Amino acid sequence: MPERRELLTWDDVDRLIIHLLPQFETEFDAMVIITRGGIIPGGMLCEALGIKNVLTAAVDFPFEAERQGAKLLAWPRFIQFPSDEQLRDRRVLVVDDVWGSGRTITAVKNRVAAAGGRPYTCVLHFNPYRSLFTEAEPDFYAAITDAYIIYPWEVDRGADKVLLDEPGGL
């Protein structure tokens, strides 16, 4: 059975951000945006929340493990990550676009905690059906889904472009 896809508009993304805002009962000292998916929602949220200390994290799960059929068990490789001093004793909002398997955002959350920060996770979409973590979920999310979400910034862009007219596509 093919995976269900959902194509969002910019208005849809605006509505998701608006839905998230009332959920924040605490102020954050910093934000860590996970590249690449979290860049746009993180930018929108830091503007709306007035967060000025905005940092990025880039995480990869090595190809070698994927070749051996153990991709989901691979240890993360942090390509870019804030220093411990930037995170220690701070309330840090960790932002990505979607929690699918949960590996990436959980790895970032754990590294923020190891640096002495207090991490809170936030995504636009939470997919509990794909999550590898049965006892964990994002602290903040705008929607629950079982679909493969295509954000407006992913449509018809460069090497990763989504082909909307492909057979079995949207």
DOLUMTI-964909 format. One record per residue (C-alpha): residue number from 0; x, y, z; residue in three letters. Coordinates in nm, 4 decimals, padded with zeros to 6 digits. Example, Ala and Ser with C-alpha at 12.3 -4.5 7.8 and 13.67 -1.06 7.14 Angstrom:
<atoms>
<atom pos="0" u="01.2300" v="-00.4500" w="00.7800" code="Ala"/>
<atom pos="1" u="01.3670" v="-00.1060" w="00.7140" code="Ser"/>
</atoms>
This chain:
<atoms>
<atom pos="0" u="00.0000" v="00.0000" w="00.0000" code="Met"/>
<atom pos="1" u="00.1543" v="00.3354" w="-00.1011" code="Pro"/>
<atom pos="2" u="00.2236" v="00.5902" w="00.1677" code="Glu"/>
<atom pos="3" u="-00.0358" v="00.8665" w="00.1901" code="Arg"/>
<atom pos="4" u="00.1057" v="01.2097" w="00.1088" code="Arg"/>
<atom pos="5" u="-00.0191" v="01.5476" w="00.2160" code="Glu"/>
<atom pos="6" u="00.0914" v="01.8665" w="00.0421" code="Leu"/>
<atom pos="7" u="00.0741" v="02.1774" w="00.2611" code="Leu"/>
<atom pos="8" u="00.0385" v="02.5397" w="00.1559" code="Thr"/>
<atom pos="9" u="00.2044" v="02.8378" w="00.3209" code="Trp"/>
<atom pos="10" u="-00.1351" v="02.9184" w="00.4774" code="Asp"/>
<atom pos="11" u="-00.1398" v="02.5681" w="00.6291" code="Asp"/>
<atom pos="12" u="00.2035" v="02.6302" w="00.7821" code="Val"/>
<atom pos="13" u="00.0881" v="02.9658" w="00.9224" code="Asp"/>
<atom pos="14" u="-00.2094" v="02.7934" w="01.0857" code="Arg"/>
<atom pos="15" u="00.0201" v="02.5292" w="01.2391" code="Leu"/>
<atom pos="16" u="00.2464" v="02.7987" w="01.3867" code="Ile"/>
<atom pos="17" u="-00.0577" v="02.9837" w="01.5253" code="Ile"/>
<atom pos="18" u="-00.1773" v="02.6556" w="01.6798" code="His"/>
<atom pos="19" u="00.1610" v="02.6051" w="01.8507" code="Leu"/>
<atom pos="20" u="00.1973" v="02.9493" w="02.0083" code="Leu"/>
<atom pos="21" u="-00.0578" v="02.9133" w="02.2933" code="Pro"/>
<atom pos="22" u="00.1084" v="02.5852" w="02.3993" code="Gln"/>
<atom pos="23" u="00.4240" v="02.7619" w="02.5209" code="Phe"/>
<atom pos="24" u="00.3823" v="02.8348" w="02.8916" code="Glu"/>
<atom pos="25" u="00.7500" v="02.9040" w="02.9478" code="Thr"/>
<atom pos="26" u="00.9982" v="03.1426" w="02.7947" code="Glu"/>
<atom pos="27" u="01.3042" v="03.0013" w="02.6251" code="Phe"/>
<atom pos="28" u="01.6593" v="03.1293" w="02.6539" code="Asp"/>
<atom pos="29" u="01.7659" v="02.9761" w="02.3229" code="Ala"/>
<atom pos="30" u="01.6434" v="02.7810" w="02.0236" code="Met"/>
<atom pos="31" u="01.8264" v="02.5014" w="01.8434" code="Val"/>
<atom pos="32" u="01.6953" v="02.4579" w="01.4907" code="Ile"/>
<atom pos="33" u="01.7624" v="02.1216" w="01.3286" code="Ile"/>
<atom pos="34" u="01.8791" v="02.1619" w="00.9707" code="Thr"/>
<atom pos="35" u="01.7332" v="02.1445" w="00.7157" code="Arg"/>
<atom pos="36" u="01.3727" v="02.0714" w="00.8000" code="Gly"/>
<atom pos="37" u="01.3520" v="02.2914" w="01.1069" code="Gly"/>
<atom pos="38" u="01.4938" v="02.6072" w="00.9506" code="Ile"/>
<atom pos="39" u="01.1681" v="02.7601" w="00.8274" code="Ile"/>
<atom pos="40" u="00.9403" v="02.6625" w="01.1189" code="Pro"/>
<atom pos="41" u="01.2193" v="02.7544" w="01.3625" code="Gly"/>
<atom pos="42" u="01.2593" v="03.0953" w="01.2011" code="Gly"/>
<atom pos="43" u="00.8875" v="03.1572" w="01.2194" code="Met"/>
<atom pos="44" u="00.8738" v="03.0504" w="01.5839" code="Leu"/>
<atom pos="45" u="01.1772" v="03.2486" w="01.7005" code="Cys"/>
<atom pos="46" u="01.0249" v="03.5597" w="01.5435" code="Glu"/>
<atom pos="47" u="00.6833" v="03.4976" w="01.7037" code="Ala"/>
<atom pos="48" u="00.8329" v="03.4115" w="02.0454" code="Leu"/>
<atom pos="49" u="01.1003" v="03.6811" w="02.0442" code="Gly"/>
<atom pos="50" u="01.3862" v="03.4327" w="02.0850" code="Ile"/>
<atom pos="51" u="01.7114" v="03.6038" w="01.9915" code="Lys"/>
<atom pos="52" u="01.9633" v="03.3280" w="02.0725" code="Asn"/>
<atom pos="53" u="01.9083" v="03.1014" w="01.7701" code="Val"/>
<atom pos="54" u="02.1488" v="02.8134" w="01.7048" code="Leu"/>
<atom pos="55" u="02.1589" v="02.5266" w="01.4564" code="Thr"/>
<atom pos="56" u="02.2320" v="02.1561" w="01.4732" code="Ala"/>
<atom pos="57" u="02.3064" v="01.9309" w="01.1768" code="Ala"/>
<atom pos="58" u="02.2811" v="01.5571" w="01.2363" code="Val"/>
<atom pos="59" u="02.3521" v="01.2638" w="01.0079" code="Asp"/>
<atom pos="60" u="02.3024" v="00.8928" w="01.0485" code="Phe"/>
<atom pos="61" u="02.5920" v="00.7224" w="00.8670" code="Pro"/>
<atom pos="62" u="02.5366" v="00.5562" w="00.5317" code="Phe"/>
<atom pos="63" u="02.7501" v="00.2566" w="00.6335" code="Glu"/>
<atom pos="64" u="02.4858" v="00.1448" w="00.8837" code="Ala"/>
<atom pos="65" u="02.2166" v="00.1817" w="00.6168" code="Glu"/>
<atom pos="66" u="02.4136" v="-00.0425" w="00.3819" code="Arg"/>
<atom pos="67" u="02.4282" v="-00.3054" w="00.6519" code="Gln"/>
<atom pos="68" u="02.0506" v="-00.2840" w="00.7032" code="Gly"/>
<atom pos="69" u="02.0853" v="-00.1191" w="01.0440" code="Ala"/>
<atom pos="70" u="02.0043" v="00.2410" w="00.9509" code="Lys"/>
<atom pos="71" u="01.7601" v="00.2884" w="01.2376" code="Leu"/>
<atom pos="72" u="02.0192" v="00.1611" w="01.4857" code="Leu"/>
<atom pos="73" u="02.3027" v="00.3891" w="01.3700" code="Ala"/>
<atom pos="74" u="02.4660" v="00.6338" w="01.6111" code="Trp"/>
<atom pos="75" u="02.4152" v="00.9958" w="01.5094" code="Pro"/>
<atom pos="76" u="02.7020" v="01.1987" w="01.3701" code="Arg"/>
<atom pos="77" u="02.6788" v="01.5650" w="01.4675" code="Phe"/>
<atom pos="78" u="02.8038" v="01.7679" w="01.1726" code="Ile"/>
<atom pos="79" u="02.7323" v="02.0974" w="01.3471" code="Gln"/>
<atom pos="80" u="02.6272" v="02.1628" w="01.7055" code="Phe"/>
<atom pos="81" u="02.6341" v="02.4561" w="01.9516" code="Pro"/>
<atom pos="82" u="02.9002" v="02.4594" w="02.2224" code="Ser"/>
<atom pos="83" u="02.8119" v="02.3462" w="02.5729" code="Asp"/>
<atom pos="84" u="02.8545" v="02.7058" w="02.6968" code="Glu"/>
<atom pos="85" u="02.5732" v="02.8202" w="02.4661" code="Gln"/>
<atom pos="86" u="02.3352" v="02.5622" w="02.6157" code="Leu"/>
<atom pos="87" u="02.4321" v="02.5189" w="02.9816" code="Arg"/>
<atom pos="88" u="02.1649" v="02.6308" w="03.2313" code="Asp"/>
<atom pos="89" u="01.9336" v="02.7478" w="02.9520" code="Arg"/>
<atom pos="90" u="01.5808" v="02.6523" w="02.8548" code="Arg"/>
<atom pos="91" u="01.6293" v="02.5424" w="02.4942" code="Val"/>
<atom pos="92" u="01.3515" v="02.4925" w="02.2397" code="Leu"/>
<atom pos="93" u="01.4633" v="02.2262" w="01.9874" code="Val"/>
<atom pos="94" u="01.2709" v="02.2679" w="01.6596" code="Val"/>
<atom pos="95" u="01.2266" v="02.0429" w="01.3554" code="Asp"/>
<atom pos="96" u="00.9522" v="02.0119" w="01.0967" code="Asp"/>
<atom pos="97" u="00.8351" v="01.6584" w="01.1736" code="Val"/>
<atom pos="98" u="00.8829" v="01.3826" w="01.4309" code="Trp"/>
<atom pos="99" u="00.8817" v="01.0695" w="01.2166" code="Gly"/>
<atom pos="100" u="01.1074" v="00.8050" w="01.3676" code="Ser"/>
<atom pos="101" u="01.2097" v="01.0618" w="01.6305" code="Gly"/>
<atom pos="102" u="01.5802" v="00.9721" w="01.6011" code="Arg"/>
<atom pos="103" u="01.7129" v="01.3123" w="01.4978" code="Thr"/>
<atom pos="104" u="01.5249" v="01.5325" w="01.7433" code="Ile"/>
<atom pos="105" u="01.5833" v="01.2856" w="02.0278" code="Thr"/>
<atom pos="106" u="01.9578" v="01.2826" w="01.9542" code="Ala"/>
<atom pos="107" u="01.9650" v="01.6647" w="01.9619" code="Val"/>
<atom pos="108" u="01.7529" v="01.6777" w="02.2786" code="Lys"/>
<atom pos="109" u="01.9862" v="01.4341" w="02.4551" code="Asn"/>
<atom pos="110" u="02.2961" v="01.6262" w="02.3497" code="Arg"/>
<atom pos="111" u="02.1443" v="01.9546" w="02.4764" code="Val"/>
<atom pos="112" u="02.0695" v="01.7833" w="02.8094" code="Ala"/>
<atom pos="113" u="02.4240" v="01.6406" w="02.8245" code="Ala"/>
<atom pos="114" u="02.5562" v="01.9973" w="02.7818" code="Ala"/>
<atom pos="115" u="02.3557" v="02.1051" w="03.0878" code="Gly"/>
<atom pos="116" u="02.0627" v="02.2630" w="02.9037" code="Gly"/>
<atom pos="117" u="01.6925" v="02.2002" w="02.9625" code="Arg"/>
<atom pos="118" u="01.5608" v="02.0910" w="02.6215" code="Pro"/>
<atom pos="119" u="01.2004" v="02.1060" w="02.5022" code="Tyr"/>
<atom pos="120" u="01.1120" v="01.9549" w="02.1637" code="Thr"/>
<atom pos="121" u="00.8784" v="02.1146" w="01.9096" code="Cys"/>
<atom pos="122" u="00.7616" v="02.0013" w="01.5652" code="Val"/>
<atom pos="123" u="00.4867" v="02.0933" w="01.3252" code="Leu"/>
<atom pos="124" u="00.3834" v="01.7282" w="01.2755" code="His"/>
<atom pos="125" u="00.4072" v="01.4282" w="01.5058" code="Phe"/>
<atom pos="126" u="00.3743" v="01.0829" w="01.3494" code="Asn"/>
<atom pos="127" u="00.3287" v="00.8411" w="01.6419" code="Pro"/>
<atom pos="128" u="00.2846" v="00.5516" w="01.3968" code="Tyr"/>
<atom pos="129" u="00.6489" v="00.5798" w="01.2763" code="Arg"/>
<atom pos="130" u="00.8110" v="00.6796" w="01.6054" code="Ser"/>
<atom pos="131" u="01.0784" v="00.4462" w="01.7399" code="Leu"/>
<atom pos="132" u="01.0160" v="00.5801" w="02.0904" code="Phe"/>
<atom pos="133" u="00.7021" v="00.4311" w="02.2443" code="Thr"/>
<atom pos="134" u="00.7319" v="00.6327" w="02.5654" code="Glu"/>
<atom pos="135" u="00.8376" v="00.9640" w="02.4086" code="Ala"/>
<atom pos="136" u="00.6724" v="01.2334" w="02.2036" code="Glu"/>
<atom pos="137" u="00.7440" v="01.5986" w="02.1289" code="Pro"/>
<atom pos="138" u="00.6760" v="01.8449" w="02.4080" code="Asp"/>
<atom pos="139" u="00.4941" v="02.0678" w="02.1574" code="Phe"/>
<atom pos="140" u="00.3373" v="01.9793" w="01.8234" code="Tyr"/>
<atom pos="141" u="00.0737" v="02.1339" w="01.6020" code="Ala"/>
<atom pos="142" u="-00.0748" v="01.8201" w="01.4441" code="Ala"/>
<atom pos="143" u="-00.0702" v="01.4402" w="01.4545" code="Ile"/>
<atom pos="144" u="-00.0438" v="01.2627" w="01.1215" code="Thr"/>
<atom pos="145" u="00.0144" v="00.9279" w="00.9570" code="Asp"/>
<atom pos="146" u="00.0946" v="01.0864" w="00.6201" code="Ala"/>
<atom pos="147" u="00.4192" v="01.1803" w="00.4516" code="Tyr"/>
<atom pos="148" u="00.4059" v="01.5600" w="00.4772" code="Ile"/>
<atom pos="149" u="00.5323" v="01.7750" w="00.1913" code="Ile"/>
<atom pos="150" u="00.5962" v="02.1309" w="00.3065" code="Tyr"/>
<atom pos="151" u="00.5662" v="02.4223" w="00.0619" code="Pro"/>
<atom pos="152" u="00.9410" v="02.4864" w="00.0744" code="Trp"/>
<atom pos="153" u="01.0053" v="02.1281" w="-00.0460" code="Glu"/>
<atom pos="154" u="00.8046" v="02.1508" w="-00.3669" code="Val"/>
<atom pos="155" u="00.9991" v="02.1827" w="-00.6932" code="Asp"/>
<atom pos="156" u="01.3259" v="02.2823" w="-00.5254" code="Arg"/>
<atom pos="157" u="01.6642" v="02.1597" w="-00.6501" code="Gly"/>
<atom pos="158" u="01.7949" v="01.8046" w="-00.6289" code="Ala"/>
<atom pos="159" u="01.5453" v="01.7072" w="-00.3569" code="Asp"/>
<atom pos="160" u="01.2412" v="01.8365" w="-00.5431" code="Lys"/>
<atom pos="161" u="00.9156" v="01.6548" w="-00.4983" code="Val"/>
<atom pos="162" u="00.7636" v="01.5478" w="-00.8270" code="Leu"/>
<atom pos="163" u="00.3925" v="01.6112" w="-00.7989" code="Leu"/>
<atom pos="164" u="00.3146" v="01.4598" w="-01.1388" code="Asp"/>
<atom pos="165" u="00.4937" v="01.1281" w="-01.0842" code="Glu"/>
<atom pos="166" u="00.2814" v="00.8113" w="-01.1008" code="Pro"/>
<atom pos="167" u="00.1394" v="00.7336" w="-00.7612" code="Gly"/>
<atom pos="168" u="00.2230" v="01.0862" w="-00.6434" code="Gly"/>
<atom pos="169" u="-00.0240" v="01.3374" w="-00.5150" code="Leu"/>
</atoms>
